[in-house]
Amino acid sequence: MAAPAPRFSDDQAEAWDRIAETLLGAGIDLAGSRLLPEAKGAPGTLAVVGKAGSGKTLLLAELTRALIEAGVEVVSADYEGRRRKDRRTLAVLAPTNKAASVLRNRGVQATTIHRILYTPVYDPEYERIAEWLTGRGERPQVEGLSEAALDRASAFFEQVKSIPGALAAAGLRGSDFIRGWKRREDPLDIGFVDEASMLDQRQLDDLRQIFSTLILFGDPAQLAPVGQSGEMVFDRLPAPRRLVLHRIHRQERGNPILDLAHALGDPALGFAEFETLVRQTAAADERVRWAERVDAEMMARSPVLVWRNQTRIRLIHAFRAAYGAPPDALLPGEPLICDGIELPLSHRRRRMDLEARGLIKGAQAIYLGPGRKPGFARLHLVGAEDPRLAAASIIKIELPDAEEPFIPSAAQMGAAFLHGAAVTIHKAQGSQWPDVQVFAPDLFVAARTGRMEAGQPLWKRLAYVAITRAEERLHWVVRNRLARPVRPLGTDDLAVAPAPLALTVPDAAEG
């Protein structure tokens, strides 16, 4: 039985109508669920903005469903196929793997911005399998692959629309069928971008070169990207192109976490009054917890959110000490954050491979152990569709009161990582976790500084972003203490993909 259609609020319905009007100008009739002759010109960029709980994700999901019903093809990041003149395309994007996985968990086929900027180059022999799986070709005969293997690939693709996953189910490795990556050459029609508050102007310009119609979904109360003076890219759009959602849907269902986040909008609310409100809420609802100590076990999978770098480094050091981590090596299960790709411009192909697999700045990973080659590390990439990989890694562990970090894993070049047991609130944007610990002493310091950002006290913007990272429980940590773990660190809790995939080129990662 089909799920009932959602009931839109007035502001959601108005946004739907405005977006439908824009899409009609692009030759897509949502009301009639049909495609029209492709229109000339570029409809341009719109933004749907609203605070947490205002219904942005619901609107994005329903628009995606309606576009699919009208005949628009959702572009997969792992295989696109040959371009057809009659095809209309949609890509749903997020800035990070974790943000994309949040959308996928809600039934929306999403990928990262980096993965849509690059497209894989398939071996022609195996591209015939991809064409068949996507309904564009006949069932192929491929030397070395049995009919049973093709049946496994087909069965996998019926369940999970992933070409690499289907080929892996047939017994192939990524290095067998993906020969490399290239910058996207063919444009796409429609792009939906979630967590658009994280975009900078360069990323927006890149996306505008790909999509004729671009719709941004963002939260104006979050922190703006570094270097943009508190301004977000959708702030620069003309007022008629910003569609504002006001009604707080999840708040109406009695979500105390969102109640606290929206209480920060009161100009008269000070830090002390807010902490009193947190304590009262914690006494009434278990989804908000007043914590006297940081929980070390939770840090292994959900970082403590802090404001200051010095706090971050101290908490990481305390976490490692609590687990008895040696000073010169990582334990399996320690969390990491990708700090970028350290490669010269001449290694563009290698950089594209790493970024295409999800190793982009801010990506979360769990250390599984050393790789087979010196300087390589085996990793579980949190939120990635194919999380297990091995890559050349430069892992840096910062220490309190030390200028230089120690480096337990050091390739000459590759993906750089910092420890991920604690992260700054700014870097946490775009991610959510079931349980989130917010280190309140840091926010108190931010409040004492009196700093403002975009006309609002900085501590309130920090608190809003930190609080809204919590999906189920918010832990408001009020003391600079650490609760020691009761069990050793491990990796048994990490989900394992049905078949290991290595989306690699020979010189970019370990086979």
Beta strands, then each sheet from edge to edge (+ up, - down):
strand 1: 28-29
strand 2: 34-35
strand 3: 44-49
strand 4: 73-74
strand 5: 89-94
strand 6: 110-112
strand 7: 118-122
strand 8: 178-183
strand 9: 188-193
strand 10: 211-218
strand 11: 242-244
strand 12: 288-291
strand 13: 294-295
strand 14: 304-306
strand 15: 335-342
strand 16: 364-370
strand 17: 376-381
strand 18: 388-397
strand 19: 406-410
strand 20: 414-419
strand 21: 422-424
strand 22: 433-439
strand 23: 452-453
strand 24: 456-457
strand 25: 470-477
strand 26: 482-483
sheet 1: 1+ 2-
sheet 2: 4+ 5+ 9+ 10+ 3+ 11+
sheet 3: 4+ 5+ 6+
sheet 4: 7+ 8-
sheet 5: 12+ 25+ 22+ 14+ 21+
sheet 6: 13+ 26+
sheet 7: 19+ 18- 17+ 16- 15+ 20-
sheet 8: 23+ 24-
end
